C-alpha cells in the first residue's frame, strides 16, 4: 500500500493486543501449562498470587480479581451498599460499561460534564450534579490521564459520598506519588485485551484499602457465598479464571516499561502535531497514555483518508453517555458532546506505533488538509 503499511497485515492497526501477547509467548505458554497441570481453573493459586502482586504494585491494600472491569465496578458499588434508589455521578465522556455497571447495581447514573482540557470529570459540574439521593461518585481516568482527585475528594467529603475510581484505562498512572486507584474507597480495573495491562480475554479487579469491603467483594464475586458455602446475600458469577490470572502475572512486571514507551510515543506525536490547530491530549509526566486521542473537525472524513493510506484509527465514544438511548437522559452536556463528535484515537500501543509516530502524524496532517 503506502510506506506506512505493516509488513504483516498491510496496515498499521489502531491496536493489536495479540502482538503484545506474542512478545511474551514463551512465558505465557509456561504459565498456562502450569494452570492446566494443576487442574485448578478458578480461584486457585494464580488468582491469589496475582492479587498479592497487583496490590503490591499499587502500594499496598487488597485486590479482588474478578471476571471483567464492569463486574469490578458493579461489585464495588454493591459492596459499598449502593443500590436501588441511589444516584451515582459519573462523567458523560467514558465507555458505556461504566454507566451500565451502575445500572446493574440497581442505582441511577447521573451524568456530569467534563473539563475541555483533561476530558475528565469537571469538579464544578460534579457539584451541580449532586442531589439528595446521591450516594457515590465514579471518576474516570480517561485515556490514562488522572482526574482531579483532590477536588473530587473534597466534594465527596463535603457531601459524605463514596468514591469509586474507574481505573479501566489507568494501570500504572500516578498522581502526586500515589497510584491511581488508591485515592477512593475502592477502584475498578479492567484487563480487557487492549488495556495497558491486558489479558487474553475479559478480566478485572477491585482495589481497596478496606479489608471488610474486600471480604464482601470476594463473596459477591462468587454468588454471595462465604467459605462455608452459605449465602447471606446474592452475588454474581464474577470470578476471574486461573488462565487470565496467570497471563496477567507474566505481563505485570513489564507494565512500567510499556507505559514509558507510550509516554515517549505520545511525546513524539505532540511534537509532530504542535502548531497544527489539532486539539491534543494534555501532557502529564506520569500518564500511561492508554489512548492518544486528538480532537479535530471533519473527523470521519479524516479517519477514512487515513485508512486509505494504511493507518487505522479508533472512535471509542461515538456518543457521550447521556446521548445513548439506554440511559434516557435529557441532559445537555456540551463539552462531552463536542468531544465525542471530534475525538480520534491514533495508534499508541508500542508494538504497533514504535518508530512510526512521525509518519502517522504526517498522514494525519495530509488527511486533514485534503
ChimeraX attribute file (.defattr): number of C-alpha atoms within 10 A of each C-alpha:
attribute: neighborCount
match mode: 1-to-1
recipient: residues
	/A:1	10
	/A:2	11
	/A:3	9
	/A:4	16
	/A:5	15
	/A:6	15
	/A:7	8
	/A:8	7
	/A:9	9
	/A:10	13
	/A:11	19
	/A:12	23
	/A:13	21
	/A:14	17
	/A:15	24
	/A:16	16
	/A:17	18
	/A:18	14
	/A:19	14
	/A:20	21
	/A:21	19
	/A:22	12
	/A:23	11
	/A:24	14
	/A:25	15
	/A:26	10
	/A:27	17
	/A:28	21
	/A:29	13
	/A:30	14
	/A:31	22
	/A:32	17
	/A:33	13
	/A:34	16
	/A:35	22
	/A:36	13
	/A:37	10
	/A:38	11
	/A:39	10
	/A:40	15
	/A:41	17
	/A:42	16
	/A:43	16
	/A:44	16
	/A:45	16
	/A:46	24
	/A:47	25
	/A:48	15
	/A:49	14
	/A:50	23
	/A:51	22
	/A:52	16
	/A:53	18
	/A:54	22
	/A:55	19
	/A:56	13
	/A:57	14
	/A:58	20
	/A:59	12
	/A:60	15
	/A:61	18
	/A:62	22
	/A:63	28
	/A:64	27
	/A:65	31
	/A:66	33
	/A:67	23
	/A:68	24
	/A:69	27
	/A:70	28
	/A:71	30
	/A:72	31
	/A:73	34
	/A:74	30
	/A:75	30
	/A:76	32
	/A:77	29
	/A:78	21
	/A:79	22
	/A:80	18
	/A:81	14
	/A:82	22
	/A:83	20
	/A:84	12
	/A:85	11
	/A:86	18
	/A:87	24
	/A:88	28
	/A:89	26
	/A:90	27
	/A:91	32
	/A:92	30
	/A:93	28
	/A:94	26
	/A:95	18
	/A:96	18
	/A:97	16
	/A:98	25
	/A:99	28
	/A:100	20
	/A:101	22
	/A:102	28
	/A:103	18
	/A:104	19
	/A:105	21
	/A:106	18
	/A:107	24
	/A:108	22
	/A:109	27
	/A:110	23
	/A:111	25
	/A:112	28
	/A:113	28
	/A:114	27
	/A:115	17
	/A:116	15
	/A:117	12
	/A:118	19
	/A:119	25
	/A:120	26
	/A:121	32
	/A:122	21
	/A:123	23
	/A:124	15
	/A:125	17
	/A:126	23
	/A:127	15
	/A:128	10
	/A:129	17
	/A:130	21
	/A:131	13
	/A:132	8
	/A:133	12
	/A:134	22
	/A:135	24
	/A:136	24
	/A:137	27
	/A:138	27
	/A:139	29
	/A:140	30
	/A:141	28
	/A:142	24
	/A:143	24
	/A:144	26
	/A:145	29
	/A:146	25
	/A:147	23
	/A:148	18
	/A:149	19
	/A:150	12
	/A:151	13
	/A:152	21
	/A:153	20
	/A:154	12
	/A:155	18
	/A:156	20
	/A:157	11
	/A:158	8
	/A:159	16
	/A:160	13
	/A:161	17
	/A:162	22
	/A:163	25
	/A:164	27
	/A:165	28
	/A:166	29
	/A:167	29
	/A:168	31
	/A:169	26
	/A:170	28
	/A:171	28
	/A:172	24
	/A:173	26
	/A:174	21
	/A:175	19
	/A:176	7
	/A:177	8
	/A:178	13
	/A:179	18
	/A:180	26
	/A:181	26
	/A:182	20
	/A:183	18
	/A:184	22
	/A:185	18
	/A:186	28
	/A:187	29
	/A:188	33
	/A:189	29
	/A:190	31
	/A:191	26
	/A:192	21
	/A:193	19
	/A:194	19
	/A:195	20
	/A:196	29
	/A:197	27
	/A:198	24
	/A:199	26
	/A:200	17
	/A:201	14
	/A:202	18
	/A:203	27
	/A:204	27
	/A:205	28
	/A:206	32
	/A:207	31
	/A:208	25
	/A:209	18
	/A:210	12
	/A:211	12
	/A:212	11
	/A:213	19
	/A:214	21
	/A:215	14
	/A:216	21
	/A:217	29
	/A:218	24
	/A:219	24
	/A:220	27
	/A:221	25
	/A:222	19
	/A:223	19
	/A:224	19
	/A:225	19
	/A:226	16
	/A:227	7
	/A:228	6
	/A:229	11
	/A:230	11
	/A:231	15
	/A:232	11
	/A:233	12
	/A:234	12
	/A:235	20
	/A:236	16
	/A:237	13
	/A:238	24
	/A:239	24
	/A:240	23
	/A:241	22
	/A:242	25
	/A:243	24
	/A:244	28
	/A:245	30
	/A:246	25
	/A:247	24
	/A:248	24
	/A:249	23
	/A:250	20
	/A:251	19
	/A:252	18
	/A:253	14
	/A:254	12
	/A:255	17
	/A:256	16
	/A:257	10
	/A:258	20
	/A:259	24
	/A:260	18
	/A:261	20
	/A:262	24
	/A:263	23
	/A:264	17
	/A:265	24
	/A:266	26
	/A:267	14
	/A:268	17
	/A:269	23
	/A:270	22
	/A:271	13
	/A:272	17
	/A:273	19
	/A:274	12
	/A:275	9
	/A:276	10
	/A:277	9
	/A:278	15
	/A:279	18
	/A:280	19
	/A:281	21
	/A:282	13
	/A:283	14
	/A:284	16
	/A:285	12
	/A:286	19
	/A:287	24
	/A:288	28
	/A:289	29
	/A:290	26
	/A:291	26
	/A:292	24
	/A:293	23
	/A:294	19
	/A:295	19
	/A:296	18
	/A:297	13
	/A:298	11
	/A:299	18
	/A:300	15
	/A:301	13
	/A:302	22
	/A:303	22
	/A:304	15
	/A:305	19
	/A:306	20
	/A:307	17
	/A:308	14
	/A:309	20
	/A:310	22
	/A:311	25
	/A:312	20
	/A:313	21
	/A:314	17
	/A:315	17
	/A:316	15
	/A:317	19
	/A:318	18
	/A:319	20
	/A:320	24
	/A:321	30
	/A:322	26
	/A:323	18
	/A:324	12
	/A:325	8
	/A:326	11
	/A:327	17
	/A:328	10
	/A:329	14
	/A:330	8
	/A:331	13
	/A:332	13
	/A:333	20
	/A:334	13
	/A:335	18
	/A:336	28
	/A:337	21
	/A:338	14
	/A:339	21
	/A:340	21
	/A:341	19
	/A:342	20
	/A:343	24
	/A:344	24
	/A:345	20
	/A:346	26
	/A:347	27
	/A:348	27
	/A:349	27
	/A:350	21
	/A:351	18
	/A:352	19
	/A:353	22
	/A:354	14
	/A:355	12
	/A:356	18
	/A:357	23
	/A:358	17
	/A:359	15
	/A:360	23
	/A:361	18
	/A:362	15
	/A:363	20
	/A:364	19
	/A:365	16
	/A:366	13
	/A:367	19
	/A:368	19
	/A:369	8
	/A:370	8
